[in-house]
Amino acid sequence: MLERARDGLAGYVVSHPWHFRKPPAQNVLLGAVPEPASTCYIQEIALLPEARSNGAASEVVLKLIRRAKKARFRNLSLVAVNNSIKFWERHSFRALDDADLNQKLTSYDRRARYMVLELT
């Protein structure tokens, strides 16, 4: 959840441990969190329109990176949709070039790409 002191709730994020290179199917219950998990997966970030141009999304990403490092994940991963690839690249995520995986991601968006940030 992202709160702005003056404005109240501005958005939310869903992130959880998951399997690397195996993004969850859309519109399906996840079930149990995998043990062991091999990535910290960013499922969704949603912001109100007024929170989208003031750095709130970048603030959320930085918080996610800190939490993933603290939990000792080796990487963060996500599926970039809605023309968001450039946003994620600005935060050092890179698209994985995997034709089979890209084909599976067409159920998300025809230009969806699986992206990864390696954590050190």
Stockholm file with secondary structure:
# STOCKHOLM 1.0

chainA/1-120         MLERARDGLAGYVVSHPWHFRKPPAQNVLLGAVPEPASTCYIQEIALLPEARSNGAASEVVLKLIRRAKKARFRNLSLVAVNNSIKFWERHSFRALDDADLNQKLTSYDRRARYMVLELT
#=GR chainA/1-120 SS CEEETTTEEEEEEEEEEECTTCCCCTTSCCCSCCSSCCEEEEEEEEECGGGTTTTHHHHHHHHHHHHHHHTTCSEEEEEECTTCHHHHHHTTCEECCCHHHHHHGGGTCTTCEEEEEECC
#=GC SS_cons         CEEETTTEEEEEEEEEEECTTCCCCTTSCCCSCCSSCCEEEEEEEEECGGGTTTTHHHHHHHHHHHHHHHTTCSEEEEEECTTCHHHHHHTTCEECCCHHHHHHGGGTCTTCEEEEEECC
//
